[in-house]
């Protein structure tokens, strides 16, 4: 149920961003775009290690944080909110409220559900993994396994992470066009 809300609210956030975002300054917009790009890169890196339902991803970004895909999503959304708010107060409040709803209510519930499922599926391996790193904040030093896995483009493509890239390009284009035209 919560997964459907997450997808639906993602679309709501996208439409709201398209309609309500406004560039207040280029330094703010540039900073937001860089933060969102960092999120995109983290997501892409994580997707190259993830084989859903087959094995527990523990290397690459998973050696730093338990849910790098969600960390990347957070950074992308935060960056775009930063880039596209500040000039129109009411619109800014709406965009930040959507962001807070997604990452303060929807995502934590999704993560909790996912973690219960992962514990059922992977058992002790999952419990050991969760003891090494946190859900969201990265470790200062990654946990290195002797038989560490490698990034694979085939996984990136199978996970359809290119969709996040398309979304990033479209959102960045919105910021740039609105910044140049003053919309």
Secondary structure, DSSP 4 states (H G I P E B T S, - for coil): -HHHHHHHHHHHHHHHHHHH--B--HHHHHHHHHHHHHHHHHHHHHHTT--TTT----SGGGGT-TTHHHHHHHHHHHHHHHHT-BSSHHHHHHHHHHHHHIIIIIHHHHHHHHHHHHHHHHTHHHHHHHHHS-SSSPPSS----TT-----HHHHHHTTTHHHHHHHHHHHHHHHHHHHHT-
